[in-house]
Amino acid sequence: MKTSLVERIASWENFLALLTVAVLAYAVFAVPNFATVFNISQAIAGASERALIVLPMVLLIIAREIDLSVASILALSSVVFGLLIREGLPLEGAIALALVTGILAGAFNGVLVTYLGLPSLVVTLGTMAMFRGIGYILLGTGSVNEFPESFTDFGIDTLGDTPIPWTIVPFLVLAPVFAILLQRSGIGRRIYAIGGSPDTALYAGVRVARIRLGLFVLSGFICAIASIVFTARLANARADNAIGLELDVITIALLGGVSVFGGKGKLTGVFLALVLIATLRNVLGLSQIGGDAQGTVIGLLLIFSLLLSTTAQRLYGGLQAKFKTAGLPKGPERTT
């Protein structure tokens, strides 16, 4: 009973919820123009790509993998999409081939990791440069800025009279799917098993290589969807799009309680971390703090989240052990 109470009160999600509410309250009452409908809409739109890409990133980290090339896959898919539009391909065909680009990039990562046995950290660090380099080869330092009106409308319009932009809709559709996949399905249990102990999962009959490959392909596919959202929102396709976005995505995942060692984490905390990071980004922007300084803040937050998460887990473990010990029945007294 006492242990259950400690679990509810001392959970990382509860702490993160309190922190997020505190930051939002500060922003509403202390930051000029934060609470305007226009700014809220812009803040939500600005988080659209991060919100999408963090979904497969959570699954990868839980499975003891990581994808540092997510922003580069986004940029490459955006370049392919922009070039196809410039060449006169219909919008639907350009979107389809951009999605194929993301799938192929994710599959390339997955094959190197699962079938050649290379560490995902090293592989995706290399493909992070490679995919963006291919984008520069295809488009150079230029950009594509002319798109169909219906496409750019998707990037700037909101749902009716609400401040909710259309660009966040793909996330709102996919988030419940990922939540069910991770926490209510057999594949989710297998992902947790792989993260807990890959060897044990393999001996238990889990197709570890196939699942890992599928996760990288899924990551590439979602990055390609994010590239369509990003291109629509900015009406711009460039090889240097979304530089540094992978830092935000990894920070959101780890700050949301996903263990860097794999096997642990839920999307509940990740959604809270997403709101927190989006709010911080928006507040820093309203305070005239530029992108480089924002990156520094996010990097420090990443380090802080790792340290605080480790400390909180140790503290929680100590409290849990204390209450368990206190609740043990006393044994019979020894008699002589």
ZAFILO-631381 format. One line per 10 residues: number of its first residue (from 1); for each residue x, y, z of C-alpha. Coordinates in Angstrom, 1 decimal. Layout:
BEGIN
NUM> X:Y:Z  ...
This chain:
BEGIN
1> 0.0:0.0:0.0  2.7:2.4:1.0  4.9:1.3:-1.9  2.1:1.9:-4.3  1.6:5.4:-2.9  5.3:6.1:-3.4  5.1:4.9:-7.0  2.3:7.2:-7.8  3.8:10.3:-6.1  7.5:9.9:-6.9
11> 7.0:8.9:-10.6  9.1:10.7:-13.2  5.9:11.5:-15.1  4.4:13.4:-12.1  7.6:15.4:-11.7  7.6:16.2:-15.4  4.0:17.2:-15.3  4.6:19.6:-12.4  7.6:21.1:-14.2  5.7:21.5:-17.5
21> 2.8:23.2:-15.7  5.2:25.5:-13.9  6.9:26.6:-17.1  3.6:27.1:-18.9  2.3:29.2:-16.0  5.5:31.3:-16.1  5.1:31.8:-19.8  1.5:32.8:-19.6  1.9:35.4:-16.9  5.5:36.6:-17.4
31> 6.2:36.4:-21.1  4.6:39.1:-23.3  2.5:37.8:-26.3  2.9:34.1:-25.3  -0.8:33.5:-24.6  -2.0:35.0:-27.9  -3.8:32.7:-30.3  -1.3:33.4:-33.1  1.7:32.6:-30.9  0.1:29.4:-29.5
41> -0.6:28.3:-33.1  2.9:29.0:-34.1  4.3:27.2:-31.2  2.3:24.1:-32.0  3.2:24.2:-35.6  6.9:24.6:-34.7  6.8:21.4:-32.8  5.1:19.4:-35.5  8.2:17.7:-36.9  9.8:17.0:-33.5
51> 6.5:15.5:-32.4  6.4:13.1:-35.3  10.0:12.0:-35.3  10.1:11.4:-31.5  7.6:8.6:-31.9  9.9:6.1:-33.7  12.9:7.4:-31.8  11.2:6.3:-28.5  10.8:2.8:-29.9  14.4:2.7:-31.1
61> 15.9:3.8:-27.8  13.7:1.3:-25.8  15.1:-1.4:-28.1  18.7:-0.2:-27.3  19.2:1.6:-30.6  19.4:5.2:-31.8  19.0:7.1:-35.0  21.1:10.3:-35.3  20.3:10.7:-39.0  16.6:11.6:-38.5
71> 17.2:15.3:-39.4  19.3:14.4:-42.5  16.6:11.9:-43.7  14.1:14.7:-43.3  16.3:17.1:-45.3  17.0:14.5:-48.1  13.3:13.6:-48.4  12.4:17.3:-48.6  15.0:17.9:-51.3  13.6:15.0:-53.4
81> 10.1:16.2:-52.9  11.1:19.8:-53.9  13.0:18.7:-57.0  10.1:16.5:-58.2  7.6:19.3:-57.7  10.0:21.6:-59.7  10.1:19.1:-62.5  6.3:19.1:-62.8  5.4:15.8:-61.1  1.9:15.9:-59.5
91> 1.8:16.6:-55.8  0.6:13.0:-54.9  3.4:11.4:-56.9  6.1:13.7:-55.3  4.8:12.9:-51.8  4.9:9.2:-52.5  8.5:9.3:-53.8  9.6:11.4:-50.8  8.1:8.7:-48.5  10.0:6.0:-50.5
101> 13.2:8.0:-50.0  12.7:8.0:-46.3  11.9:4.3:-46.2  15.0:3.5:-48.2  17.2:5.6:-46.0  15.8:3.9:-42.9  16.3:0.5:-44.5  19.9:1.4:-45.3  20.5:2.2:-41.6  18.7:-0.9:-40.5
111> 20.6:-3.3:-42.7  24.0:-1.9:-41.6  22.9:-2.3:-37.9  21.0:-5.6:-38.0  22.8:-7.7:-40.6  26.3:-6.3:-40.5  26.3:-6.0:-36.7  27.5:-2.3:-36.7  26.6:-0.1:-33.7  23.6:2.2:-34.5
121> 25.4:5.2:-32.9  28.3:4.9:-35.4  26.2:4.0:-38.4  23.7:6.8:-38.0  26.5:9.3:-37.2  27.9:8.4:-40.6  24.6:8.5:-42.5  23.7:11.7:-40.8  26.5:13.3:-42.9  25.9:11.1:-45.9
131> 22.2:11.7:-46.4  22.6:15.4:-46.1  25.5:15.3:-48.4  23.3:13.6:-51.0  20.9:16.4:-50.6  23.6:18.9:-51.4  24.6:16.9:-54.5  21.0:16.9:-55.8  20.1:20.5:-55.0  23.3:22.3:-54.1
141> 23.0:25.3:-51.8  19.9:26.5:-53.5  16.3:25.8:-52.6  12.9:25.1:-54.1  10.3:27.7:-53.0  7.4:27.2:-55.4  4.7:24.7:-54.5  1.0:24.1:-55.3  -1.3:26.4:-53.3  -3.1:23.5:-51.7
151> 0.2:22.3:-50.3  1.2:25.6:-48.8  -2.3:26.1:-47.4  -1.8:22.9:-45.5  1.4:24.5:-44.0  -0.2:27.7:-42.8  -4.0:27.0:-42.2  -5.6:26.0:-38.9  -8.4:23.6:-38.1  -11.5:25.9:-38.5
161> -11.4:28.8:-35.9  -9.1:26.9:-33.5  -5.4:27.7:-33.1  -4.5:24.1:-34.0  -2.5:24.0:-37.2  -3.0:21.3:-39.8  0.7:20.5:-39.6  0.1:18.8:-36.2  -2.7:16.6:-37.5  -0.3:13.8:-38.7
171> 1.1:13.6:-35.2  -2.4:13.6:-33.6  -3.3:10.7:-35.9  -0.1:8.7:-35.4  0.4:9.2:-31.6  -2.4:6.9:-30.5  -1.3:4.3:-32.9  2.2:4.3:-31.5  0.9:4.3:-27.9  -1.2:1.2:-28.6
181> 1.7:-0.4:-30.6  4.1:0.1:-27.7  2.0:-0.5:-24.6  -0.9:-2.6:-25.7  0.5:-5.0:-28.4  2.7:-8.1:-28.7  5.2:-6.2:-30.8  5.5:-3.6:-28.0  6.3:-6.3:-25.5  8.9:-7.7:-27.8
191> 10.5:-4.2:-28.2  10.7:-4.0:-24.4  12.2:-7.5:-24.2  14.9:-6.6:-26.7  15.8:-3.5:-24.8  15.8:-5.4:-21.5  18.1:-8.2:-22.8  18.6:-8.8:-26.5  20.2:-12.2:-25.9  17.3:-13.4:-23.7
201> 14.8:-12.1:-26.2  16.5:-14.0:-29.0  16.5:-17.2:-27.0  12.9:-16.7:-26.2  12.1:-16.7:-29.9  11.9:-13.0:-30.6  13.0:-12.1:-34.1  15.4:-9.4:-32.9  17.0:-8.5:-36.2  13.7:-8.3:-38.1
211> 12.2:-6.0:-35.4  15.2:-3.8:-35.3  15.2:-3.5:-39.1  11.5:-2.6:-39.0  12.1:0.1:-36.4  14.7:1.8:-38.6  12.5:1.6:-41.6  9.6:3.0:-39.6  11.9:5.8:-38.4  12.8:6.7:-42.0
221> 9.2:6.6:-43.1  8.1:8.9:-40.2  11.0:11.3:-41.0  9.8:11.5:-44.6  6.3:12.4:-43.4  7.9:15.1:-41.2  9.7:16.3:-44.3  6.4:16.9:-46.0  5.1:18.8:-43.0  8.4:20.8:-42.7
231> 8.4:21.7:-46.4  4.7:22.8:-46.3  5.2:24.8:-43.1  8.2:26.8:-44.5  7.3:26.5:-48.2  11.0:25.7:-48.7  13.0:22.6:-49.6  16.7:22.8:-48.9  19.6:20.4:-48.1  20.3:22.2:-44.8
241> 16.7:22.0:-43.5  16.3:20.9:-39.9  19.9:21.0:-38.8  20.2:20.1:-35.1  16.7:18.8:-34.9  18.0:15.4:-33.8  19.2:17.0:-30.6  15.7:18.1:-29.7  14.2:14.8:-30.5  16.7:12.8:-28.4
251> 16.3:15.3:-25.5  12.5:14.9:-25.6  12.7:11.1:-25.5  15.2:11.0:-22.6  13.6:13.8:-20.7  10.3:11.9:-21.1  11.7:9.1:-19.1  12.9:6.7:-21.8  16.0:4.9:-20.5  19.2:5.5:-22.5
261> 20.1:1.9:-21.6  16.9:0.6:-23.2  14.0:-1.5:-21.9  12.1:1.3:-20.1  10.0:4.2:-21.1  6.4:5.2:-21.9  4.9:7.8:-24.3  3.1:9.6:-21.5  6.2:11.2:-20.2  7.5:11.9:-23.8
271> 4.3:13.9:-24.6  4.9:16.0:-21.5  8.5:16.5:-22.5  7.4:17.5:-26.0  5.2:20.3:-24.5  8.0:21.4:-22.2  10.6:21.7:-25.0  8.2:23.4:-27.4  7.3:25.9:-24.6  10.9:26.6:-23.8
281> 11.8:27.0:-27.5  8.9:29.5:-27.9  9.7:31.4:-24.8  13.3:31.7:-25.8  12.3:32.9:-29.3  9.9:35.5:-27.8  12.8:36.7:-25.6  14.9:37.3:-28.7  17.3:34.4:-28.0  18.6:33.0:-31.2
291> 18.8:29.4:-32.5  22.4:28.8:-31.4  21.7:29.9:-27.8  18.5:27.8:-27.9  20.6:24.8:-28.9  22.8:25.4:-26.0  19.9:25.5:-23.6  18.5:22.2:-25.1  21.9:20.6:-24.8  22.1:21.5:-21.1
301> 18.6:20.3:-20.6  19.6:16.9:-22.1  22.5:16.6:-19.7  20.3:17.7:-16.8  17.6:15.2:-17.7  20.1:12.4:-17.7  21.6:13.4:-14.3  18.2:14.1:-12.8  16.7:10.9:-14.1  19.5:8.8:-12.7
311> 19.3:10.5:-9.3  15.5:10.2:-9.2  15.7:6.5:-10.0  18.2:5.9:-7.2  16.1:7.9:-4.8  12.9:6.1:-5.8  14.7:2.8:-5.5  15.8:3.7:-2.0  12.4:4.8:-0.9  10.8:1.7:-2.3
321> 13.3:-0.6:-0.6  12.7:1.3:2.7  9.0:0.9:2.6  9.2:-2.7:1.6  11.6:-3.4:4.5  9.3:-1.5:6.9  6.3:-3.6:5.8  8.0:-7.0:6.3  6.5:-9.0:9.2  8.8:-9.8:12.0
331> 10.0:-13.3:12.3  9.5:-15.5:15.4  11.7:-14.7:18.4  14.4:-17.1:19.1  14.1:-19.1:22.2  16.8:-20.9:24.1
